[in-house]
Amino acid sequence: GGGGGEASDSDITISFRPKMPLMAAETVQLVLGEFESSIDFIERSVQSIPQGAFACASWSEALKQLTLTLGSDIAADQQVTVLLPATAGLRRIAPAGPPAQPPALEEAPAPPAAAPPALTEEERKARAAAKRAQFLAQQQQEQQQQQQQPPPNPVAAGGLVGVGVDLENHQWGALVVRLLPGGAAFQSGRLSQGDLITHVEGVPCRGMHCSEVLGMLMGPPLSVVRVSVARGPPEDEGSETVSITRVEEDPPEGGEGEELECFDIPDAVPEPPAEAGGGAR
């Protein structure tokens, strides 16, 4: 059965509970690995509780075994205690402590990084001047590259173009005052100076400012716009619808393209949203 032992300066006490009944004159072997003795002993007299439970004890150092000879019957699970005198020479082995650890070596702290030497006033000015010169050179290079690039082509860029007319405000729409040479209207021959534009794509132009009509005439190159024009008194409501293909204006030979304009004529427009200057398409 399980048990335990206690050691003092004078004797050793071992207690246990047998798992089965024990009869007088039988022996019980207890393996006590935590004890040692300089000599073996045989049939040494011991004291026990209950009194007379054990007659004698023997020890084998090689086997670490204590053999007890019963002096009386012991019931199962009955706690019994045997007392070995210190003169028996049996003692508990001192527990070994944990192995000594070598002292930890403390890592020396890394030396602080050396601070960069302070710049003198002259060095700071020289460094700032070098950065400024580098920036100006880069800026000048970008400007030169932009100047070398060809101007954007509105047709290639998918921009909007008009039909090449100058307009004037009119109470019934927008009056054509000039055809731009090389423009879409000039090339088509469908519009003439003095025509009154009354509708663009079916939208009435009455009450619109001429700049708004110019905006309605704008569209992608090679697209077609339908324009209704009146060539008689507008109150007769007689008009003709013409189709004009928008093209990029061809500038006259030896010069650049002309700017289209929209003219404000206060006398001709009783209710104008008068604006200074004009628009161009």
KETOR-730049 format. One record per residue: residue number from 1; x, y, z of N, C-alpha, C in turn. Coordinates in steps of 0.2 Angstrom, whole numbers, always signed. Each point is the difference from the previous one (the first is absolute). Example, Ala and Ser with C-alpha at 12.3 -4.5 7.8 and 13.67 -1.06 7.14 Angstrom:
// residues 2
[1, [+66, -28, +39], [-4, +6, +0], [+4, +6, +0]],
[2, [-2, +5, -4], [+4, +6, +1], [-4, +5, +3]],
//
This chain:
// residues 281
[1, [+4, -6, +0], [-4, +6, +0], [+4, +6, +0]],
[2, [-3, +6, -1], [+4, +6, -1], [+2, +2, +7]],
[3, [+5, +4, +1], [+2, +3, +6], [+5, +5, +0]],
[4, [+2, +3, +5], [+5, +5, +0], [+5, +0, +6]],
[5, [+5, +3, +0], [+5, +0, +6], [+2, +7, +2]],
[6, [+1, +1, +6], [+3, +6, +3], [+6, -1, +3]],
[7, [+5, +4, +0], [+7, -1, +3], [+1, +6, +5]],
[8, [+2, -2, +6], [+2, +5, +5], [+7, -1, +2]],
[9, [+3, +4, +5], [+7, -1, +2], [+0, -7, +3]],
[10, [-5, -2, +3], [+1, -6, +4], [-3, -7, -3]],
[11, [-5, +1, -4], [-3, -7, -3], [-4, +2, -6]],
[12, [-2, -6, -3], [-4, +1, -7], [-6, -3, +1]],
[13, [-6, +3, -2], [-7, -2, +1], [-2, -1, -7]],
[14, [-3, -7, -1], [-3, -2, -7], [-7, -2, +1]],
[15, [-5, +3, -3], [-7, -2, +0], [-2, -2, -6]],
[16, [-5, -5, +0], [-3, -2, -6], [-7, -4, +1]],
[17, [-4, -2, -5], [-6, -3, +1], [+0, -6, -5]],
[18, [+0, -6, +3], [+0, -6, -5], [-6, -1, -4]],
[19, [+0, -2, -6], [-6, -1, -4], [-4, -7, +2]],
[20, [+4, -4, +3], [-3, -7, +2], [+1, -1, +7]],
[21, [-3, -5, +3], [+1, -2, +7], [+7, -3, +0]],
[22, [+4, +1, +6], [+6, -3, +1], [+0, -4, +6]],
[23, [+3, -6, +0], [+0, -4, +5], [+7, +0, +4]],
[24, [+0, -2, +7], [+6, +0, +4], [+5, -4, -3]],
[25, [+7, +2, +0], [+5, -4, -2], [+2, +1, -8]],
[26, [-5, +3, -3], [+1, +2, -7], [+5, +6, -1]],
[27, [+3, +1, -6], [+4, +6, -1], [-3, +4, -5]],
[28, [+2, +6, +1], [-2, +6, -5], [+7, +3, -2]],
[29, [+0, +1, -7], [+6, +3, -2], [-2, +7, -3]],
[30, [+4, +5, +3], [-1, +7, -2], [+6, +3, -4]],
[31, [-1, +2, -6], [+6, +3, -4], [+0, +7, +2]],
[32, [+6, +2, +3], [+1, +7, +2], [+6, +3, -3]],
[33, [-1, +3, -7], [+5, +2, -3], [+3, +6, +2]],
[34, [-3, +4, +4], [+2, +7, +3], [+4, -1, +6]],
[35, [+1, -7, +3], [+4, -1, +6], [+6, -4, -2]],
[36, [+5, +1, +5], [+6, -4, -1], [+3, -2, +7]],
[37, [+5, -4, +0], [+3, -2, +6], [+7, -3, -2]],
[38, [+5, +2, +5], [+7, -2, -2], [+1, -8, +1]],
[39, [-5, -3, +4], [+1, -8, +0], [-7, -3, +0]],
[40, [-1, -6, -2], [-6, -4, +0], [-1, -2, +8]],
[41, [-6, -1, +1], [-2, -2, +7], [-5, -6, -1]],
[42, [-1, -4, +5], [-4, -6, -1], [-4, -1, +7]],
[43, [-6, +0, +0], [-5, -2, +5], [+2, +5, +6]],
[44, [+0, +6, -1], [+1, +5, +5], [-7, +2, +3]],
[45, [+0, +0, +7], [-6, +1, +3], [-3, +7, -1]],
[46, [-7, +1, -1], [-3, +6, -2], [-6, +1, +5]],
[47, [-2, +6, +0], [-7, +1, +4], [-5, +2, -6]],
[48, [-6, -1, +2], [-5, +1, -5], [-7, +2, +3]],
[49, [-4, +2, -4], [-7, +2, +2], [-5, -3, -6]],
[50, [-4, -5, +2], [-2, -2, +7], [+6, -4, +3]],
[51, [+1, +1, +7], [+5, -3, +3], [+1, -8, -1]],
[52, [+6, -2, -2], [+1, -7, -1], [-2, -2, -7]],
[53, [-2, +5, -5], [-2, -2, -7], [+6, -3, -3]],
[54, [+7, +3, +1], [+6, -2, -3], [+4, -3, +5]],
[55, [+4, -5, -2], [+4, -3, +5], [+7, +2, -1]],
[56, [+2, +1, -6], [+7, +2, -2], [+1, +2, -7]],
[57, [+5, +3, -2], [+1, +3, -7], [+7, -1, -2]],
[58, [+1, -1, -7], [+6, -2, -3], [+1, +5, -6]],
[59, [+6, +2, -1], [+2, +5, -6], [+5, -2, -5]],
[60, [-2, +0, -6], [+5, -1, -6], [+2, +6, -3]],
[61, [+6, +3, +0], [+2, +6, -3], [+0, -1, -8]],
[62, [+2, -6, -2], [+0, -1, -7], [-6, +0, -3]],
[63, [-6, -3, +3], [-6, +0, -2], [-4, +7, +2]],
[64, [+2, +3, +4], [-3, +6, +3], [-7, -3, +3]],
[65, [+0, -5, +4], [-6, -4, +2], [+0, -1, +7]],
[66, [-5, +2, +3], [-1, -1, +8], [-5, -6, +0]],
[67, [+2, -5, +4], [-5, -6, +1], [-2, +0, +7]],
[68, [-7, +0, +1], [-3, +0, +6], [-3, -7, +2]],
[69, [+1, -3, +6], [-3, -6, +2], [-6, +2, +5]],
[70, [-6, -3, -2], [-6, +2, +4], [+0, -4, +6]],
[71, [-1, +3, +6], [-1, -3, +6], [-7, -1, +2]],
[72, [-5, +2, -4], [-7, -1, +1], [-4, +1, -7]],
[73, [-6, -2, +0], [-4, +1, -6], [-2, +7, -1]],
[74, [+0, +2, -6], [-2, +7, -2], [-6, +0, -5]],
[75, [-5, +4, +1], [-6, +0, -4], [+2, +4, -6]],
[76, [-4, -2, -6], [+1, +4, -6], [-2, +7, +1]],
[77, [+4, +5, -3], [-1, +7, +0], [+1, +3, +7]],
[78, [+3, -4, +5], [+1, +3, +7], [+7, +3, +0]],
[79, [+0, +6, +2], [+7, +4, +0], [+4, -3, +6]],
[80, [+6, -1, -2], [+5, -3, +5], [+6, +5, -1]],
[81, [+4, +1, +5], [+6, +4, +0], [+6, -4, +4]],
[82, [+6, +0, -3], [+5, -3, +2], [+6, +5, +2]],
[83, [+3, +0, +6], [+5, +5, +2], [+7, -4, +0]],
[84, [+4, +3, -4], [+7, -3, +0], [+4, +5, +4]],
[85, [+4, -2, +5], [+4, +4, +4], [+6, +3, -5]],
[86, [+3, +5, +2], [+6, +3, -3], [+6, -4, +0]],
[87, [+0, -5, +5], [+6, -4, +0], [+0, -5, -5]],
[88, [-6, -1, -4], [+0, -5, -5], [+4, +3, -6]],
[89, [+2, +6, +0], [+4, +3, -6], [-3, +1, -6]],
[90, [-7, +0, +0], [-4, +2, -6], [-1, +7, +0]],
[91, [+1, +4, -6], [-1, +7, +0], [-3, +2, -7]],
[92, [-3, +5, +0], [-3, +3, -6], [+5, +3, -5]],
[93, [+0, -1, -6], [+5, +3, -4], [-2, +7, -1]],
[94, [+5, +4, +0], [-1, +8, -1], [-2, +1, -7]],
[95, [-5, +3, -1], [-2, +1, -7], [+5, +5, -4]],
[96, [+1, -2, -6], [+5, +4, -4], [-3, +6, -2]],
[97, [+3, +6, +1], [-3, +6, -3], [+1, +0, -7]],
[98, [-3, +5, -3], [+1, +1, -7], [+7, +2, -2]],
[99, [+2, -2, -6], [+7, +1, -2], [+1, +8, +0]],
[100, [+6, +1, +3], [+2, +7, +0], [+0, +3, -7]],
[101, [-3, +6, -1], [+1, +3, -7], [+5, +5, +0]],
[102, [+4, +0, -6], [+5, +5, +0], [-3, +7, +0]],
[103, [+4, +4, +3], [-3, +7, +0], [-1, +3, -7]],
[104, [-6, +3, -1], [-2, +2, -7], [+5, +6, -2]],
[105, [+2, +0, -6], [+5, +5, -2], [-5, +6, -2]],
[106, [+1, +5, +2], [-3, +6, -2], [+3, +3, -6]],
[107, [-4, +1, -5], [+2, +3, -6], [+2, +7, +1]],
[108, [+5, +2, -3], [+2, +7, +1], [-4, +4, -5]],
[109, [-3, +5, +3], [-4, +5, -5], [+4, +2, -6]],
[110, [-4, +0, -5], [+3, +3, -6], [+2, +7, +0]],
[111, [+5, +2, -2], [+2, +7, +1], [-5, +4, -4]],
[112, [-1, +6, +2], [-5, +4, -4], [+3, +2, -6]],
[113, [-5, +1, -5], [+3, +2, -7], [+3, +7, +1]],
[114, [+5, +1, -4], [+3, +6, +0], [-4, +5, -4]],
[115, [-1, +6, +3], [-4, +5, -3], [+4, +3, -6]],
[116, [-4, +2, -5], [+4, +3, -6], [+3, +6, +2]],
[117, [+5, +2, -2], [+3, +7, +1], [-4, +5, -2]],
[118, [-1, +5, +4], [-4, +6, -1], [+3, +4, -6]],
[119, [-4, +2, -5], [+2, +4, -5], [+1, +7, +2]],
[120, [+5, +3, -3], [+1, +7, +1], [-5, +4, -4]],
[121, [+0, +6, +1], [-4, +5, -4], [+1, +0, -7]],
[122, [+6, +0, -2], [+2, +0, -7], [-2, -7, -3]],
[123, [+1, -5, +3], [-2, -7, -3], [-8, +0, -1]],
[124, [-3, +3, +5], [-8, +0, -1], [-2, +4, -6]],
[125, [+3, +6, -1], [-1, +4, -5], [+2, -3, -7]],
[126, [+5, -4, +0], [+2, -3, -6], [-4, -6, -2]],
[127, [-2, -4, +5], [-5, -5, -1], [-7, +3, -3]],
[128, [-2, +5, +3], [-7, +3, -2], [+1, +2, -7]],
[129, [+6, +4, -2], [+0, +2, -6], [+1, -5, -6]],
[130, [+3, -6, +2], [+0, -6, -4], [-7, -3, -2]],
[131, [-4, +0, +6], [-7, -3, -1], [-4, +5, -5]],
[132, [+1, +6, +2], [-4, +5, -4], [+2, +0, -8]],
[133, [+7, -1, -1], [+2, +0, -7], [-3, -6, -3]],
[134, [+0, -6, +3], [-2, -6, -3], [-8, +0, -1]],
[135, [-3, +4, +4], [-8, +1, -1], [-1, +4, -6]],
[136, [+4, +6, -1], [-1, +4, -5], [+2, -3, -7]],
[137, [+5, -4, +0], [+2, -4, -6], [-5, -5, -2]],
[138, [-3, -3, +5], [-5, -5, -2], [-7, +3, -3]],
[139, [-1, +6, +4], [-6, +4, -3], [+1, +3, -7]],
[140, [+6, +2, -1], [+1, +3, -7], [+0, -6, -5]],
[141, [+2, -6, +2], [+0, -6, -5], [-7, -2, -1]],
[142, [-4, +0, +5], [-7, -1, -2], [-4, +5, -4]],
[143, [+2, +6, +1], [-3, +6, -4], [+2, -1, -8]],
[144, [+7, -2, -1], [+2, -1, -6], [-3, -6, -4]],
[145, [-1, -5, +4], [-4, -6, -3], [-7, +2, -2]],
[146, [-3, +4, +4], [-7, +2, -1], [+0, +4, -7]],
[147, [+5, +5, +0], [+0, +4, -6], [+2, -4, -7]],
[148, [+3, -5, +1], [+2, -4, -6], [-6, -5, -2]],
[149, [-5, -1, +4], [-5, -4, -2], [-5, +4, -5]],
[150, [-2, -4, -5], [-5, +4, -5], [-6, +1, +4]],
[151, [-4, +6, -3], [-6, +2, +3], [-5, -6, -1]],
[152, [-5, -1, +5], [-5, -6, -1], [-4, +2, -6]],
[153, [-2, -6, -4], [-4, +0, -5], [-7, -1, +2]],
[154, [-5, +4, +0], [-7, -1, +2], [-3, -6, -3]],
[155, [+2, -2, -6], [-3, -5, -3], [+3, -7, +2]],
[156, [+7, +0, +1], [+3, -6, +2], [-2, -1, +8]],
[157, [-1, +5, +3], [-1, +0, +7], [-8, -2, +2]],
[158, [-4, +0, -6], [-7, -1, +1], [-3, +6, +3]],
[159, [+2, +6, -1], [-3, +6, +2], [-6, +2, -4]],
[160, [-4, +5, +2], [-6, +3, -3], [+2, +5, -5]],
[161, [-3, +0, -5], [+0, +6, -5], [-6, +2, -2]],
[162, [+0, +6, -3], [-7, +3, -2], [-1, +0, -7]],
[163, [-4, +5, -3], [-1, +0, -7], [+3, +6, -4]],
[164, [+4, +4, +4], [+3, +6, -3], [-4, +6, -1]],
[165, [-4, +2, +4], [-4, +6, -1], [+0, +5, +6]],
[166, [+0, +7, -2], [-1, +5, +5], [-8, +2, +0]],
[167, [-2, +0, +7], [-7, +1, +1], [-1, +7, +3]],
[168, [-7, +2, +0], [-2, +6, +3], [-7, -1, +3]],
[169, [-1, +3, +6], [-6, -1, +3], [-6, +2, -4]],
[170, [-5, -4, +1], [-6, +2, -4], [-6, -2, +4]],
[171, [-6, +3, +0], [-5, -1, +4], [-3, -7, -2]],
[172, [+1, -2, -6], [-3, -7, -2], [+5, -5, +0]],
[173, [+6, +1, +2], [+5, -5, +0], [+7, +3, -1]],
[174, [+4, -2, -5], [+7, +3, +0], [+1, +1, -8]],
[175, [+3, +6, -1], [+1, +2, -7], [+7, -1, -2]],
[176, [+1, -3, -6], [+6, -2, -3], [+3, +7, -3]],
[177, [+6, +3, +3], [+2, +6, -3], [+7, -1, -4]],
[178, [+3, -7, +1], [+6, -1, -4], [+1, -7, +0]],
[179, [+2, -3, -6], [+3, -7, -1], [+7, +0, +0]],
[180, [+3, -4, +5], [+7, +0, +0], [+3, -4, -6]],
[181, [+4, +3, -4], [+3, -4, -6], [+4, -6, +3]],
[182, [-2, -6, -4], [+3, -6, +2], [-4, -4, +5]],
[183, [-5, +3, +3], [-5, -3, +5], [-5, -5, -3]],
[184, [-3, -4, +4], [-5, -4, -2], [-6, +3, -4]],
[185, [-2, +5, +3], [-6, +4, -3], [+2, +2, -7]],
[186, [+6, +3, +0], [+3, +3, -7], [+1, -5, -5]],
[187, [+3, -6, +2], [+1, -6, -5], [-6, -3, -2]],
[188, [-5, +0, +4], [-7, -4, -2], [-4, +5, -4]],
[189, [+1, +6, +0], [-5, +5, -4], [-7, +0, +3]],
[190, [-1, -3, +6], [-7, -1, +2], [-2, +7, +4]],
[191, [+4, +4, +2], [-1, +6, +4], [+2, +6, -4]],
[192, [-3, +5, +1], [+2, +7, -3], [+0, +5, +5]],
[193, [+4, +5, -1], [-1, +6, +4], [-7, +3, +0]],
[194, [-3, +2, +6], [-6, +2, +0], [-5, -5, +2]],
[195, [+1, -7, +0], [-4, -5, +2], [-2, +1, +7]],
[196, [-6, -2, +2], [-2, +0, +7], [-1, -7, +2]],
[197, [+4, -2, +5], [+0, -7, +3], [-6, +0, +5]],
[198, [-5, -4, -1], [-6, +0, +4], [+0, -6, +5]],
[199, [+3, -6, -3], [+0, -6, +4], [+7, -4, -1]],
[200, [+3, -3, +5], [+5, -4, -1], [-2, -7, +3]],
[201, [+0, -5, -5], [-2, -7, +2], [-7, +0, +3]],
[202, [-4, +4, -3], [-7, +1, +2], [-1, +4, +6]],
[203, [+5, +3, +3], [-1, +4, +7], [-1, +7, -2]],
[204, [-5, +3, +1], [-1, +7, -2], [+5, +5, +4]],
[205, [+2, +5, -4], [+6, +4, +2], [-3, +7, +2]],
[206, [-7, +1, +0], [-2, +6, +1], [+1, +2, +8]],
[207, [+2, +6, +1], [+1, +2, +7], [+7, -2, +3]],
[208, [+4, -4, -4], [+7, -2, +2], [+5, +5, -2]],
[209, [+5, +0, +4], [+6, +4, -2], [+4, -3, -5]],
[210, [+3, +4, -5], [+4, -3, -5], [+5, -5, +2]],
[211, [+3, +2, +6], [+5, -5, +3], [-3, -7, +1]],
[212, [-6, +0, +2], [-3, -7, +1], [-1, -3, -6]],
[213, [-2, +3, -5], [-1, -3, -7], [+6, -3, -3]],
[214, [+6, +4, +1], [+6, -2, -2], [+2, -7, +4]],
[215, [-2, +0, +6], [+2, -6, +4], [-4, -6, -3]],
[216, [-6, +1, -2], [-4, -5, -3], [+2, -3, -6]],
[217, [+4, +5, -4], [+3, -2, -6], [+6, -4, +0]],
[218, [+3, -1, +6], [+6, -3, +1], [-1, -8, +1]],
[219, [+5, -4, -2], [-1, -7, +0], [+7, -3, -2]],
[220, [+0, -7, +0], [+6, -3, -2], [+1, +1, -8]],
[221, [+7, +0, -2], [+1, +0, -7], [-3, -5, -4]],
[222, [-2, +2, -6], [-4, -4, -5], [-7, -3, +2]],
[223, [-2, +3, +6], [-7, -1, +1], [-5, +5, -3]],
[224, [-6, -2, -1], [-5, +5, -4], [-4, +3, +5]],
[225, [-2, +7, -1], [-4, +4, +4], [-6, +2, -5]],
[226, [-6, +0, +2], [-6, +2, -4], [-2, +7, +3]],
[227, [+0, +5, -5], [-1, +7, +2], [-6, +2, -4]],
[228, [-5, +3, +3], [-6, +3, -3], [+2, +8, -1]],
[229, [-1, +3, -6], [+2, +7, -2], [-6, +3, -3]],
[230, [-1, +6, +1], [-6, +4, -3], [+4, +5, -4]],
[231, [-2, +1, -7], [+3, +4, -4], [-5, +6, -2]],
[232, [-6, +0, +3], [-5, +5, -1], [-2, +3, +7]],
[233, [-5, +4, +0], [-3, +2, +7], [-1, -6, +4]],
[234, [+3, +0, +6], [-1, -5, +5], [-7, -1, +2]],
[235, [-4, +5, +0], [-7, -1, +3], [-4, -4, -5]],
[236, [+2, -1, -7], [-3, -4, -4], [+1, -7, +1]],
[237, [+4, -2, +5], [+2, -7, +2], [+2, -4, -6]],
[238, [+3, +3, -5], [+2, -4, -6], [+8, -2, +2]],
[239, [+2, -6, +0], [+7, -1, +1], [+2, -7, -4]],
[240, [+6, +0, +0], [+3, -6, -4], [+5, -4, +5]],
[241, [+0, -6, +0], [+5, -4, +4], [+5, -2, -4]],
[242, [+6, +1, +2], [+6, -2, -4], [+5, -4, +5]],
[243, [+3, -5, -3], [+5, -4, +4], [+7, +2, -2]],
[244, [+4, +1, +5], [+7, +2, -1], [+5, -5, +4]],
[245, [+5, -2, -3], [+5, -4, +3], [+5, +4, +3]],
[246, [+1, -1, +6], [+5, +4, +4], [+7, -3, -2]],
[247, [+4, +5, -2], [+7, -1, -1], [+5, +5, +3]],
[248, [+6, -2, +1], [+5, +5, +3], [+1, +6, -5]],
[249, [+0, +6, +2], [+1, +6, -5], [+7, -1, -3]],
[250, [+0, +1, -6], [+7, +1, -3], [+2, +7, +0]],
[251, [+5, +2, +3], [+3, +7, +0], [+1, +2, -7]],
[252, [-1, +7, -1], [+2, +2, -7], [+8, +0, -1]],
[253, [+2, -1, -6], [+7, -1, -2], [+4, +6, +3]],
[254, [+6, -2, +4], [+4, +5, +2], [-2, +3, +7]],
[255, [-5, -3, +3], [-2, +3, +7], [-4, -5, +4]],
[256, [-2, +2, +6], [-3, -5, +4], [-8, +1, +0]],
[257, [-4, -5, +2], [-7, +0, +0], [-3, +6, +4]],
[258, [-5, +3, -3], [-3, +6, +3], [-5, -3, +6]],
[259, [-1, +5, +5], [-4, -1, +5], [-7, +1, -1]],
[260, [-5, -4, +1], [-7, +1, -1], [-2, +4, +6]],
[261, [-5, +4, -2], [-3, +5, +5], [-7, +0, +0]],
[262, [-3, +3, +6], [-7, +0, +1], [-1, +8, +2]],
[263, [-4, +3, -4], [-1, +7, +1], [-6, +2, +4]],
[264, [+0, +5, +5], [-6, +2, +3], [-2, +7, -3]],
[265, [-6, +0, -3], [-2, +6, -3], [-7, +2, +4]],
[266, [+1, +5, +5], [-6, +1, +4], [-6, +3, -4]],
[267, [+1, +3, -5], [-6, +3, -4], [-4, -5, -3]],
[268, [+4, -6, -2], [-4, -5, -4], [-3, -5, +5]],
[269, [+2, +0, +6], [-3, -5, +5], [-3, +4, +6]],
[270, [-7, +0, +0], [-4, +3, +5], [+1, -3, +7]],
[271, [+2, -6, +0], [+0, -4, +7], [+6, -4, +0]],
[272, [+6, +3, +0], [+7, -4, -1], [+2, -1, +7]],
[273, [+3, -6, +1], [+5, +0, +6], [+7, +3, -2]],
[274, [+0, +6, +0], [+6, +4, -3], [+6, -2, +3]],
[275, [+5, -2, -4], [+7, -1, +3], [+5, +4, -4]],
[276, [+5, +2, +4], [+5, +4, -4], [+5, -5, -3]],
[277, [+2, +1, -6], [+4, -4, -4], [-4, -6, -4]],
[278, [+3, -5, -2], [-3, -5, -3], [+3, -7, +0]],
[279, [-3, -5, -2], [+2, -7, +0], [+3, -2, -7]],
[280, [+3, -5, +0], [+3, -2, -7], [-1, -8, -1]],
[281, [-2, -1, -6], [-1, -7, -2], [+1, +0, -8]],
//
